[in-house]
């Protein structure tokens, strides 16, 4: 559905020349009042999660939960989208979202280079880069993920923070995501030996300073290309969420995406600093689904996937001692806090059938795709590129191709796709 454009009081000097849109961006409406009940519930649940985990599993696990809550709040306040960014770029040539990705990737790459290059870690950890093999699984998985996130309406991080804001249709996406992840674990022997080349990490060849320089140069190229595309296509502007003004905007407003990018990069670096590994999302979904199967009397622990030492230890251990599970739950609660504070928390009780079917199917495709590619838009794309790994760039290109296919699949389900004549996208 097209969104009626509203006049915007002012623009940054030169932005209309660099990144022209068909009309001025809509002005933000005034944020509704604070939703006190959801805010109180989310605050109590967040405090209970952090307190219990800290007391039962130590300070490190408590910090993971706190970092997750910070990530959820930043994702919601900035409405930081991967799904929408690729959709707007492919459909109408609006590259503002992808340029925000460049800020996130560049800031994260800088912090990763500093931490990994110097071996700086807390809780006895040593930070390590995220690097995946280059093969059929990576490409096929990223393409499936790109299709799935356009059908499901959210990516991995988006699924969690949107659920936190009360959008019940995305619960169906999460259910499909968990199902697809478990299906992959069940079928693991069939896809374990797909052709692949070894991982390629720039720092192994040019050092961390050289890796950082190459990454920043490539990101600058992305900014230049998306700017050129936008000048040629002159797309609709991006819609602006409701927001408070002044200092209240920090807690009750919508942040510019570049602000969200910087905050997310800092918090993601915090995950690396305290755990030794990059921020991830989707491995927890496989764990959650398999534990649910155990609760109903099934035995996924006998599958080849869960026979691997690291996975076996994860399945045998407490869910609330798992780093990824803690950050994921923290994202949901942090987003709920931010949405309630901004007056935006609401339950969507009626879900059209076509939206529901697309959400489940999209989630299943993302679950399978993320496991095939050994990561999602966070664990493979963000962490891979920030680590100077070629796998991150390959994942991004393949997911972009999947987005093109996903936009065509959206029409089959009667879902909206941005069009050049929309007043906003």
KEKE-3310 file (N, C-alpha, C; in steps of 0.2 Angstrom, whole numbers, plus 5000, padded with zeros to 4 digits):
npx = (5004:5003:5010:5005:5013:5021:5025:5042:5051:5065:5080:5096:5110:5114:5110:5099:5105:5115:5108:5095:5077:5060:5052:5051:5057:5044:5038:5041:5028:5021:5026:5016:5009:5018:5018:5013:5010:5016:5029:5032:5031:5041:5052:5053:5054:5066:5075:5073:5078:5092:5096:5094:5102:5115:5117:5116:5124:5135:5145:5148:5138:5128:5131:5130:5116:5113:5119:5112:5099:5103:5106:5093:5086:5092:5091:5077:5074:5081:5075:5082:5085:5088:5081:5071:5080:5087:5076:5071:5081:5082:5069:5066:5077:5081:5094:5097:5096:5105:5117:5117:5120:5133:5139:5137:5144:5157:5160:5160:5170:5181:5181:5182:5195:5203:5201:5203:5215:5224:5222:5213:5203:5189:5185:5194:5194:5199:5198:5192:5191:5176:5174:5169:5167:5169:5158:5145:5135:5136:5132:5119:5112:5112:5105:5092:5089:5088:5077:5068:5067:5061:5048:5045:5045:5055:5072:5085:5089:5079:5067:5067:5067:5056:5046:5047:5042:5029:5022:5013:5012:5025:5029:5025:5034:5045:5042:5042:5056:5063:5058:5063:5077:5078:5074:5085:5095:5091:5092:5106:5117:5115:5119:5131:5143:5145:5152:5166:5177:5192:5190:5193:5202:5206:5215:5225:5233:5236:5237:5230:5228:5229:5218:5207:5208:5206:5192:5186:5187:5180:5167:5166:5165:5152:5144:5146:5141:5127:5123:5124:5115:5103:5103:5100:5088:5079:5070:5055:5055:5061:5049:5046:5046:5035:5040:5047:5053:5068:5078:5071:5070:5080:5076:5063:5061:5063:5078:5091:5096:5110:5115:5109:5117:5130:5129:5124:5136:5145:5140:5140:5153:5156:5150:5159:5171:5168:5165:5173:5169:5160:5144:5129:5114:5106:5109:5104:5091:5090:5094:5084:5072:5076:5077:5063:5058:5064:5056:5044:5046:5054:5070:5082:5095:5101:5104:5115:5120:5119:5128:5141:5155:5154:5141:5134:5138:5131:5118:5116:5118:5112:5099:5099:5112:5118:5126:5121:5107:5105:5108:5099:5086:5088:5087:5074:5067:5074:5070:5056:5055:5060:5050:5039:5042:5042:5029:5025:5022:5012:4999:4996:4982:4975:4978:4981:4977:4985:4997:5000:5003:5014:5023:5026:5032:5042:5050:5054:5062:5072:5077:5083:5091:5100:5107:5113:5122:5130:5126:5117:5110:5117:5127:5134:5134:5136:5146:5155:5160:5165:5175:5184:5182:5180:5169:5158:5156:5152:5141:5132:5130:5124:5113:5107:5103:5094:5085:5079:5073:5064:5056:5048:5042:5034:5023:5016:5009:5002:5008:5014:5025:5038:5035:5039:5030:5025:5022:5030:5042)
npy = (4994:5011:5025:5040:5055:5067:5084:5088:5097:5101:5097:5089:5099:5096:5083:5080:5081:5071:5059:5058:5058:5054:5062:5074:5066:5059:5067:5063:5057:5062:5053:5040:5039:5032:5014:5008:4995:4985:4989:4988:4974:4969:4975:4969:4955:4956:4960:4949:4938:4942:4943:4930:4922:4927:4924:4910:4905:4914:4929:4932:4926:4933:4946:4943:4942:4956:4963:4958:4963:4977:4977:4973:4985:4995:4990:4991:5005:5011:5005:4995:4988:4974:4966:4975:4984:4978:4975:4988:4993:4983:4984:4997:5005:5012:5016:5019:5011:5001:5009:5012:4999:4999:5008:5001:4989:4994:5001:4990:4982:4990:4989:4976:4973:4980:4973:4959:4959:4963:4954:4955:4951:4947:4939:4928:4925:4923:4933:4929:4928:4927:4915:4907:4893:4892:4888:4877:4876:4888:4898:4892:4892:4906:4911:4905:4910:4924:4924:4919:4929:4939:4934:4930:4942:4947:4947:4937:4944:4954:4947:4944:4956:4962:4954:4956:4969:4966:4962:4950:4942:4939:4930:4918:4918:4916:4903:4895:4897:4891:4878:4875:4876:4864:4854:4855:4850:4837:4832:4833:4824:4823:4834:4838:4836:4845:4852:4863:4877:4881:4892:4910:4922:4939:4945:4935:4936:4950:4955:4963:4977:4979:4971:4978:4990:4986:4981:4993:5001:4993:4995:5008:5009:5002:5012:5022:5016:5013:5026:5031:5023:5027:5041:5039:5032:5038:5035:5032:5040:5034:5028:5036:5032:5035:5047:5054:5070:5080:5078:5067:5059:5049:5039:5037:5039:5037:5033:5039:5028:5027:5030:5020:5010:5012:5010:4997:4991:4994:4986:4974:4972:4971:4958:4950:4954:4949:4935:4929:4926:4931:4940:4931:4923:4912:4899:4896:4893:4881:4873:4876:4871:4857:4854:4856:4845:4835:4836:4831:4818:4813:4810:4819:4820:4809:4811:4814:4827:4832:4824:4829:4835:4849:4853:4843:4846:4858:4854:4846:4854:4868:4878:4892:4894:4895:4905:4912:4909:4917:4930:4931:4930:4941:4951:4951:4955:4968:4975:4975:4983:4995:4997:4998:5010:5019:5020:5011:4998:4984:4972:4962:4956:4950:4941:4940:4926:4924:4931:4924:4911:4914:4919:4908:4899:4907:4908:4894:4893:4902:4896:4884:4889:4897:4888:4880:4889:4892:4902:4918:4934:4941:4932:4927:4936:4950:4947:4940:4949:4959:4952:4951:4941:4932:4925:4932:4942:4935:4928:4940:4944:4933:4933:4944:4941:4931:4940:4946:4936:4933:4944:4943:4931:4936:4943:4932:4928:4939:4949:4966:4975:4987:5001:5012:5023:5024:5034:5033:5021)
npz = (5000:4996:5004:5011:5007:5018:5021:5024:5036:5034:5026:5026:5020:5003:5003:4994:4982:4982:4986:4979:4980:4975:4981:4996:5011:5022:5036:5054:5064:5080:5094:5102:5118:5132:5134:5148:5154:5146:5146:5160:5162:5152:5158:5171:5167:5160:5170:5178:5170:5168:5181:5186:5177:5179:5193:5192:5182:5181:5179:5165:5157:5161:5156:5143:5141:5145:5134:5124:5126:5124:5111:5106:5109:5102:5089:5087:5090:5079:5069:5062:5047:5037:5028:5023:5018:5007:5000:4996:4989:4978:4972:4970:4969:4980:4990:5003:5015:5012:5012:5026:5031:5026:5035:5047:5045:5042:5054:5063:5057:5060:5074:5076:5070:5079:5091:5088:5081:5091:5100:5111:5124:5136:5151:5150:5137:5119:5106:5090:5072:5061:5049:5035:5024:5006:4996:4988:4998:5005:4995:4990:5002:5006:4996:4997:5010:5007:4999:5008:5018:5012:5010:5023:5030:5038:5044:5052:5064:5063:5065:5078:5085:5080:5085:5098:5098:5098:5086:5080:5069:5065:5074:5068:5058:5065:5071:5059:5056:5066:5064:5051:5054:5062:5053:5044:5053:5055:5042:5040:5037:5023:5017:5022:5015:5004:4990:4992:4995:5005:5019:5016:5023:5024:5033:5035:5025:5022:5034:5049:5048:5034:5030:5036:5028:5015:5017:5021:5009:5000:5005:5004:4990:4988:4994:4984:4973:4976:4978:4965:4958:4964:4961:4947:4947:4955:4968:4978:4994:5010:5022:5038:5055:5070:5082:5097:5101:5104:5119:5123:5113:5113:5121:5117:5104:5086:5080:5068:5055:5054:5067:5074:5068:5072:5086:5086:5081:5091:5102:5096:5095:5108:5111:5105:5112:5125:5123:5114:5101:5087:5086:5084:5078:5074:5077:5089:5086:5081:5092:5101:5094:5094:5107:5111:5104:5111:5123:5120:5119:5108:5100:5096:5099:5094:5081:5067:5067:5080:5085:5084:5093:5098:5096:5103:5116:5118:5116:5127:5138:5149:5142:5145:5147:5136:5124:5112:5114:5125:5120:5110:5117:5125:5115:5111:5123:5125:5114:5116:5128:5122:5112:5120:5128:5118:5115:5105:5106:5102:5100:5086:5081:5071:5057:5040:5030:5019:5022:5034:5029:5020:5029:5037:5028:5023:5035:5036:5025:5028:5040:5035:5025:5033:5041:5031:5025:5036:5044:5046:5041:5051:5058:5047:5036:5042:5052:5045:5034:5043:5048:5038:5030:5015:5013:5019:5010:4998:5004:5005:4992:4986:4994:4990:4977:4980:4986:4975:4969:4979:4980:4968:4972:4983:4977:4972:4984:4986:4993:4997:4986:4985:4974:4960:4960:4972:4987:4998:5003)
capx = (5000:5007:5010:5004:5019:5020:5031:5047:5053:5071:5085:5103:5112:5117:5108:5095:5109:5119:5104:5089:5071:5055:5048:5055:5055:5039:5040:5039:5022:5023:5026:5011:5011:5021:5014:5016:5010:5021:5035:5033:5032:5047:5057:5053:5057:5073:5079:5073:5083:5099:5098:5095:5108:5121:5118:5117:5129:5141:5144:5149:5132:5123:5133:5127:5109:5113:5121:5106:5094:5105:5105:5086:5083:5095:5087:5070:5074:5083:5071:5087:5082:5091:5076:5068:5085:5088:5069:5070:5086:5081:5063:5065:5084:5083:5100:5098:5097:5112:5122:5117:5123:5140:5141:5137:5150:5163:5162:5161:5176:5186:5182:5185:5202:5207:5201:5206:5222:5228:5220:5210:5197:5188:5183:5199:5193:5203:5193:5193:5187:5171:5175:5165:5170:5166:5155:5138:5131:5136:5128:5113:5109:5111:5099:5086:5088:5086:5070:5064:5066:5056:5042:5043:5044:5060:5078:5085:5088:5073:5062:5067:5066:5049:5042:5048:5037:5022:5019:5012:5013:5032:5029:5024:5040:5050:5040:5045:5063:5065:5056:5068:5083:5078:5074:5092:5099:5089:5095:5113:5121:5114:5122:5137:5149:5144:5158:5168:5184:5193:5189:5198:5202:5211:5221:5230:5238:5239:5237:5223:5227:5227:5211:5203:5208:5202:5185:5183:5187:5174:5161:5165:5162:5145:5141:5146:5137:5120:5121:5123:5109:5098:5102:5097:5081:5075:5065:5052:5059:5059:5045:5049:5042:5033:5046:5048:5059:5073:5082:5066:5071:5085:5072:5056:5061:5066:5085:5093:5099:5117:5116:5108:5122:5136:5127:5124:5143:5148:5137:5142:5160:5155:5149:5166:5176:5166:5164:5178:5166:5155:5137:5125:5107:5102:5111:5100:5084:5091:5094:5077:5068:5078:5075:5056:5057:5065:5051:5038:5048:5058:5077:5086:5102:5104:5105:5122:5121:5120:5134:5147:5156:5152:5134:5132:5138:5126:5111:5116:5119:5106:5098:5100:5119:5120:5127:5117:5101:5104:5108:5092:5081:5089:5085:5066:5066:5076:5065:5049:5056:5060:5044:5034:5044:5040:5022:5023:5021:5005:4998:4992:4978:4972:4984:4978:4979:4991:5003:5002:5007:5021:5027:5029:5036:5048:5054:5057:5067:5078:5080:5087:5097:5105:5111:5117:5127:5133:5125:5112:5113:5122:5133:5138:5135:5139:5152:5160:5163:5169:5181:5188:5181:5177:5162:5153:5154:5148:5134:5128:5129:5119:5106:5104:5100:5088:5080:5076:5068:5059:5051:5043:5038:5029:5018:5012:5006:4998:5011:5016:5032:5038:5034:5042:5025:5023:5024:5036:5043)
capy = (5000:5017:5029:5047:5059:5073:5088:5088:5104:5103:5092:5091:5102:5092:5076:5079:5080:5065:5053:5060:5054:5057:5068:5074:5061:5061:5069:5059:5059:5062:5046:5039:5039:5026:5009:5006:4988:4981:4992:4985:4967:4968:4977:4963:4949:4957:4960:4942:4935:4944:4941:4922:4919:4929:4920:4903:4904:4918:4936:4932:4924:4939:4951:4941:4944:4963:4965:4956:4969:4983:4975:4974:4992:4998:4987:4994:5012:5013:5000:4993:4983:4970:4964:4981:4988:4975:4975:4994:4993:4979:4985:5004:5008:5016:5013:5022:5005:4998:5013:5011:4993:5000:5011:4996:4985:4998:5002:4983:4980:4993:4987:4969:4973:4982:4967:4952:4961:4964:4948:4958:4948:4947:4932:4923:4923:4926:4934:4925:4930:4922:4914:4901:4890:4895:4883:4877:4877:4895:4901:4890:4894:4913:4913:4903:4915:4930:4922:4918:4935:4943:4931:4930:4949:4950:4943:4934:4949:4958:4942:4944:4963:4964:4950:4960:4975:4964:4960:4943:4938:4937:4924:4913:4917:4912:4896:4892:4898:4885:4872:4874:4874:4857:4850:4855:4846:4830:4830:4835:4819:4824:4841:4839:4836:4849:4855:4869:4879:4883:4899:4915:4928:4944:4946:4930:4938:4957:4958:4966:4984:4978:4969:4984:4995:4983:4981:5000:5003:4990:4998:5015:5008:5001:5019:5026:5013:5014:5033:5032:5020:5031:5047:5037:5029:5043:5031:5035:5041:5029:5030:5037:5030:5040:5048:5060:5075:5083:5073:5061:5054:5044:5033:5036:5041:5033:5035:5038:5022:5027:5030:5013:5006:5013:5007:4990:4989:4994:4981:4967:4971:4969:4951:4947:4955:4945:4928:4927:4925:4936:4940:4927:4922:4906:4892:4895:4891:4873:4871:4877:4866:4851:4853:4855:4838:4830:4837:4827:4811:4812:4809:4822:4819:4803:4813:4815:4834:4833:4820:4833:4837:4856:4853:4838:4849:4863:4851:4843:4860:4872:4883:4898:4895:4896:4912:4914:4909:4923:4936:4931:4932:4948:4956:4952:4959:4975:4978:4976:4989:5001:4999:5001:5016:5024:5019:5008:4991:4983:4965:4962:4950:4947:4940:4938:4920:4924:4933:4919:4906:4917:4920:4901:4897:4911:4906:4888:4894:4905:4891:4879:4893:4899:4882:4878:4894:4893:4909:4922:4941:4943:4927:4925:4943:4955:4945:4938:4955:4963:4948:4951:4934:4932:4921:4937:4945:4930:4928:4946:4944:4928:4935:4950:4937:4928:4945:4947:4930:4934:4950:4940:4926:4940:4944:4926:4928:4945:4954:4972:4976:4994:5003:5019:5028:5025:5041:5031:5014)
capz = (5000:4996:5010:5009:5009:5022:5020:5029:5037:5032:5024:5026:5014:4998:5002:4989:4976:4983:4987:4977:4980:4971:4985:5002:5016:5026:5043:5059:5068:5087:5097:5106:5125:5135:5135:5154:5156:5142:5149:5166:5161:5149:5163:5176:5163:5158:5176:5181:5166:5169:5188:5187:5173:5183:5199:5191:5177:5181:5176:5158:5154:5163:5152:5136:5141:5144:5128:5119:5127:5121:5104:5104:5109:5096:5082:5087:5089:5072:5064:5057:5043:5032:5023:5020:5014:5001:4996:4993:4984:4972:4969:4967:4969:4986:4993:5010:5019:5011:5015:5033:5032:5026:5041:5052:5043:5043:5061:5066:5055:5063:5081:5076:5068:5085:5096:5085:5079:5097:5105:5117:5126:5143:5154:5148:5130:5114:5100:5083:5066:5058:5042:5032:5018:5000:4992:4986:5004:5006:4990:4990:5009:5006:4991:5001:5015:5004:4997:5014:5022:5009:5011:5030:5032:5043:5044:5058:5069:5063:5067:5086:5088:5078:5090:5104:5098:5098:5080:5081:5063:5065:5078:5063:5054:5070:5071:5053:5056:5071:5060:5045:5057:5064:5047:5042:5058:5054:5036:5040:5033:5016:5015:5026:5011:4998:4987:4995:4995:5011:5021:5015:5028:5022:5038:5035:5019:5022:5041:5051:5045:5027:5029:5037:5023:5009:5018:5020:5002:4996:5008:5001:4983:4989:4995:4978:4968:4978:4976:4957:4956:4967:4956:4941:4947:4959:4971:4983:5000:5015:5028:5045:5061:5075:5086:5101:5099:5109:5123:5124:5107:5115:5124:5115:5097:5081:5078:5062:5054:5055:5074:5076:5065:5077:5092:5085:5080:5098:5106:5093:5097:5115:5111:5103:5118:5131:5122:5109:5095:5084:5088:5080:5080:5071:5080:5095:5084:5080:5099:5104:5091:5096:5114:5111:5102:5117:5128:5118:5119:5103:5102:5091:5101:5090:5074:5066:5068:5087:5088:5084:5100:5101:5096:5108:5122:5118:5117:5134:5143:5150:5136:5147:5148:5129:5123:5107:5116:5129:5117:5107:5122:5127:5109:5111:5129:5124:5109:5120:5132:5118:5109:5125:5130:5113:5114:5099:5107:5101:5097:5080:5083:5065:5052:5034:5028:5014:5026:5038:5025:5018:5035:5039:5022:5023:5040:5035:5020:5031:5044:5031:5022:5038:5043:5025:5024:5042:5047:5043:5040:5057:5059:5040:5032:5046:5056:5040:5031:5048:5050:5032:5026:5008:5014:5020:5003:4994:5007:5003:4984:4985:4997:4986:4971:4983:4987:4968:4968:4984:4978:4964:4976:4987:4972:4972:4990:4987:4997:4993:4984:4983:4967:4959:4961:4979:4990:5002:5003)
cpx = (5004:5005:5010:5010:5017:5026:5036:5050:5060:5075:5092:5106:5116:5115:5103:5099:5113:5114:5097:5083:5066:5051:5052:5052:5049:5042:5037:5033:5025:5022:5020:5013:5014:5016:5016:5016:5015:5028:5037:5035:5039:5053:5058:5056:5064:5077:5079:5078:5090:5101:5099:5101:5114:5122:5119:5123:5135:5140:5145:5142:5127:5125:5130:5120:5108:5114:5115:5101:5096:5104:5098:5083:5086:5092:5080:5070:5076:5079:5076:5086:5087:5086:5073:5074:5086:5082:5069:5075:5084:5075:5063:5072:5085:5088:5102:5100:5103:5118:5123:5121:5131:5143:5142:5143:5156:5165:5163:5168:5182:5187:5184:5192:5206:5207:5204:5214:5227:5226:5217:5203:5196:5186:5188:5198:5198:5199:5196:5189:5182:5172:5172:5169:5166:5164:5148:5134:5130:5131:5121:5109:5107:5105:5093:5084:5085:5078:5065:5062:5061:5049:5040:5043:5050:5066:5079:5085:5082:5067:5062:5065:5058:5044:5042:5043:5030:5018:5019:5013:5020:5033:5029:5031:5045:5049:5043:5053:5066:5063:5061:5075:5083:5078:5081:5096:5097:5092:5102:5117:5120:5117:5129:5143:5148:5150:5160:5175:5185:5191:5195:5197:5208:5217:5226:5235:5240:5239:5231:5222:5226:5220:5206:5203:5205:5195:5182:5182:5181:5168:5160:5163:5155:5141:5140:5141:5129:5118:5120:5117:5103:5097:5099:5090:5076:5069:5061:5056:5057:5054:5048:5044:5040:5039:5044:5053:5063:5076:5077:5067:5075:5081:5065:5055:5063:5073:5086:5097:5107:5119:5115:5114:5128:5135:5127:5132:5146:5146:5139:5149:5161:5154:5156:5171:5174:5166:5170:5176:5161:5148:5134:5118:5104:5103:5107:5093:5085:5091:5087:5072:5069:5076:5067:5054:5058:5060:5045:5040:5052:5066:5082:5093:5105:5106:5113:5124:5123:5125:5140:5148:5153:5144:5131:5132:5133:5119:5111:5116:5112:5105:5100:5108:5122:5120:5122:5109:5100:5104:5101:5086:5081:5086:5077:5064:5068:5072:5058:5050:5056:5054:5039:5035:5042:5033:5020:5022:5013:5005:4994:4988:4975:4977:4980:4981:4985:4997:5005:5006:5014:5025:5030:5034:5043:5053:5057:5063:5073:5081:5085:5093:5102:5110:5116:5123:5131:5132:5120:5115:5117:5128:5137:5139:5139:5146:5157:5163:5167:5175:5186:5188:5178:5170:5157:5151:5150:5141:5130:5126:5123:5112:5103:5100:5094:5083:5076:5071:5062:5054:5046:5039:5032:5023:5013:5007:5002:5001:5014:5023:5032:5038:5037:5037:5023:5026:5030:5036:5046)
cpy = (5006:5021:5036:5051:5065:5077:5088:5095:5106:5097:5094:5093:5096:5085:5075:5078:5073:5059:5056:5055:5057:5062:5068:5068:5063:5063:5064:5061:5059:5055:5046:5039:5032:5021:5006:4999:4984:4983:4988:4978:4966:4970:4971:4957:4950:4957:4952:4938:4936:4942:4934:4920:4921:4925:4912:4901:4909:4925:4936:4931:4930:4945:4949:4944:4952:4966:4963:4961:4975:4982:4976:4981:4996:4996:4991:5001:5015:5009:4998:4987:4980:4968:4970:4984:4985:4975:4982:4995:4990:4982:4992:5008:5013:5013:5015:5016:5002:5002:5013:5004:4994:5004:5005:4991:4988:4999:4995:4981:4983:4991:4980:4969:4975:4976:4961:4954:4961:4958:4950:4955:4948:4940:4926:4921:4926:4927:4931:4928:4925:4921:4907:4899:4893:4890:4883:4878:4884:4899:4899:4892:4902:4915:4911:4908:4921:4929:4922:4924:4939:4940:4931:4937:4952:4945:4940:4939:4953:4953:4943:4951:4965:4960:4954:4966:4973:4962:4952:4939:4936:4931:4918:4912:4914:4905:4892:4892:4892:4878:4870:4873:4867:4853:4849:4850:4839:4828:4831:4830:4820:4830:4842:4839:4839:4852:4862:4870:4881:4890:4904:4921:4933:4945:4941:4931:4945:4960:4962:4973:4984:4976:4974:4989:4992:4983:4988:5002:5000:4993:5005:5014:5006:5008:5022:5023:5014:5021:5034:5029:5024:5038:5045:5035:5034:5039:5035:5036:5035:5032:5031:5036:5036:5041:5054:5064:5077:5077:5066:5056:5048:5038:5032:5038:5036:5037:5035:5032:5022:5027:5023:5008:5006:5010:5000:4987:4989:4988:4974:4966:4969:4961:4948:4948:4950:4937:4925:4926:4930:4935:4935:4926:4915:4900:4891:4892:4883:4870:4871:4872:4859:4849:4852:4848:4833:4831:4833:4820:4809:4812:4812:4821:4813:4805:4815:4822:4835:4828:4823:4835:4844:4856:4849:4842:4854:4860:4848:4848:4864:4877:4890:4899:4896:4903:4915:4914:4915:4929:4937:4933:4939:4953:4957:4956:4967:4978:4979:4982:4995:5003:5001:5008:5021:5023:5015:5000:4989:4976:4966:4955:4946:4947:4937:4931:4920:4926:4928:4913:4908:4917:4913:4899:4901:4909:4899:4889:4897:4900:4887:4883:4895:4894:4880:4883:4895:4899:4913:4929:4944:4938:4926:4932:4948:4953:4943:4944:4958:4959:4948:4944:4935:4929:4927:4941:4941:4929:4934:4946:4939:4930:4940:4946:4934:4934:4946:4942:4931:4939:4947:4935:4930:4941:4938:4925:4935:4950:4960:4972:4984:4995:5010:5024:5029:5032:5039:5024:5011)
cpz = (5000:5002:5008:5012:5013:5020:5025:5030:5034:5030:5025:5020:5009:4998:4996:4982:4976:4983:4985:4978:4977:4975:4992:5007:5020:5033:5048:5063:5075:5090:5102:5114:5127:5136:5142:5156:5152:5145:5155:5166:5158:5154:5168:5173:5162:5165:5179:5176:5168:5176:5189:5183:5177:5189:5197:5186:5176:5177:5168:5155:5156:5158:5145:5136:5141:5137:5123:5120:5124:5114:5102:5104:5103:5089:5082:5086:5082:5067:5059:5053:5038:5026:5020:5016:5007:4997:4992:4988:4977:4968:4966:4967:4974:4990:5000:5015:5018:5013:5022:5035:5031:5032:5047:5051:5044:5050:5064:5064:5058:5070:5081:5074:5075:5090:5094:5084:5085:5102:5111:5119:5134:5145:5151:5141:5125:5108:5094:5078:5064:5051:5040:5026:5012:4996:4991:4992:5005:5002:4990:4997:5009:5001:4994:5006:5012:5001:5003:5018:5019:5010:5019:5033:5037:5042:5050:5064:5069:5066:5075:5088:5086:5083:5096:5104:5098:5092:5079:5075:5062:5069:5073:5059:5059:5070:5065:5053:5061:5067:5055:5048:5059:5058:5044:5047:5057:5047:5035:5036:5025:5013:5018:5021:5004:4996:4990:4995:5002:5013:5018:5019:5026:5027:5038:5029:5019:5029:5042:5048:5038:5026:5031:5031:5017:5011:5018:5013:4998:4999:5005:4993:4983:4990:4988:4973:4969:4977:4969:4955:4958:4963:4950:4941:4951:4963:4976:4990:5005:5020:5034:5050:5065:5079:5091:5099:5105:5113:5123:5118:5108:5117:5121:5107:5092:5079:5071:5061:5056:5063:5076:5074:5070:5083:5092:5084:5087:5102:5103:5095:5105:5116:5110:5109:5124:5130:5117:5102:5093:5086:5082:5082:5079:5074:5086:5093:5083:5087:5102:5101:5093:5103:5115:5109:5107:5122:5126:5117:5113:5104:5096:5092:5097:5083:5073:5068:5075:5090:5087:5091:5102:5101:5102:5115:5123:5119:5124:5139:5144:5144:5139:5149:5141:5127:5118:5110:5121:5125:5113:5111:5124:5121:5110:5117:5128:5119:5112:5124:5128:5115:5114:5127:5124:5111:5107:5100:5106:5098:5091:5080:5076:5060:5046:5033:5024:5018:5030:5034:5023:5023:5037:5034:5022:5029:5039:5030:5023:5036:5041:5028:5027:5040:5037:5024:5030:5045:5043:5041:5045:5057:5053:5037:5036:5049:5050:5037:5036:5049:5044:5029:5020:5009:5015:5014:4999:4997:5005:4996:4983:4988:4993:4980:4974:4984:4980:4967:4973:4983:4973:4967:4981:4983:4972:4978:4991:4991:4993:4992:4982:4976:4966:4960:4968:4982:4995:5002:5010)
residu = (UNK:UNK:UNK:UNK:UNK:UNK:UNK:UNK:UNK:UNK:UNK:UNK:UNK:UNK:UNK:UNK:UNK:UNK:UNK:UNK:UNK:UNK:UNK:UNK:UNK:UNK:UNK:UNK:UNK:UNK:UNK:UNK:UNK:UNK:UNK:UNK:UNK:UNK:UNK:UNK:UNK:UNK:UNK:UNK:UNK:UNK:UNK:UNK:UNK:UNK:UNK:UNK:UNK:UNK:UNK:UNK:UNK:UNK:UNK:UNK:UNK:UNK:UNK:UNK:UNK:UNK:UNK:UNK:UNK:UNK:UNK:UNK:UNK:UNK:UNK:UNK:UNK:UNK:UNK:UNK:UNK:UNK:UNK:UNK:UNK:UNK:UNK:UNK:UNK:UNK:UNK:UNK:UNK:UNK:UNK:UNK:UNK:UNK:UNK:UNK:UNK:UNK:UNK:UNK:UNK:UNK:UNK:UNK:UNK:UNK:UNK:UNK:UNK:UNK:UNK:UNK:UNK:UNK:UNK:UNK:UNK:UNK:UNK:UNK:UNK:UNK:UNK:UNK:UNK:UNK:UNK:UNK:UNK:UNK:UNK:UNK:UNK:UNK:UNK:UNK:UNK:UNK:UNK:UNK:UNK:UNK:UNK:UNK:UNK:UNK:UNK:UNK:UNK:UNK:UNK:UNK:UNK:UNK:UNK:UNK:UNK:UNK:UNK:UNK:UNK:UNK:UNK:UNK:UNK:UNK:UNK:UNK:UNK:UNK:UNK:UNK:UNK:UNK:UNK:UNK:UNK:UNK:UNK:UNK:UNK:UNK:UNK:UNK:UNK:UNK:UNK:UNK:UNK:UNK:UNK:UNK:UNK:UNK:UNK:UNK:UNK:UNK:UNK:UNK:UNK:UNK:UNK:UNK:UNK:UNK:UNK:UNK:UNK:UNK:UNK:UNK:UNK:UNK:UNK:UNK:UNK:UNK:UNK:UNK:UNK:UNK:UNK:UNK:UNK:UNK:UNK:UNK:UNK:UNK:UNK:UNK:UNK:UNK:UNK:UNK:UNK:UNK:UNK:UNK:UNK:UNK:UNK:UNK:UNK:UNK:UNK:UNK:UNK:UNK:UNK:UNK:UNK:UNK:UNK:UNK:UNK:UNK:UNK:UNK:UNK:UNK:UNK:UNK:UNK:UNK:UNK:UNK:UNK:UNK:UNK:UNK:UNK:UNK:UNK:UNK:UNK:UNK:UNK:UNK:UNK:UNK:UNK:UNK:UNK:UNK:UNK:UNK:UNK:UNK:UNK:UNK:UNK:UNK:UNK:UNK:UNK:UNK:UNK:UNK:UNK:UNK:UNK:UNK:UNK:UNK:UNK:UNK:UNK:UNK:UNK:UNK:UNK:UNK:UNK:UNK:UNK:UNK:UNK:UNK:UNK:UNK:UNK:UNK:UNK:UNK:UNK:UNK:UNK:UNK:UNK:UNK:UNK:UNK:UNK:UNK:UNK:UNK:UNK:UNK:UNK:UNK:UNK:UNK:UNK:UNK:UNK:UNK:UNK:UNK:UNK:UNK:UNK:UNK:UNK:UNK:UNK:UNK:UNK:UNK:UNK:UNK:UNK:UNK:UNK:UNK:UNK:UNK:UNK:UNK:UNK:UNK:UNK:UNK:UNK:UNK:UNK:UNK:UNK:UNK:UNK:UNK:UNK:UNK:UNK:UNK:UNK:UNK:UNK:UNK:UNK:UNK:UNK:UNK:UNK:UNK:UNK:UNK:UNK:UNK:UNK:UNK:UNK:UNK:UNK:UNK:UNK:UNK:UNK:UNK:UNK:UNK:UNK:UNK:UNK:UNK:UNK:UNK:UNK:UNK:UNK)
# end
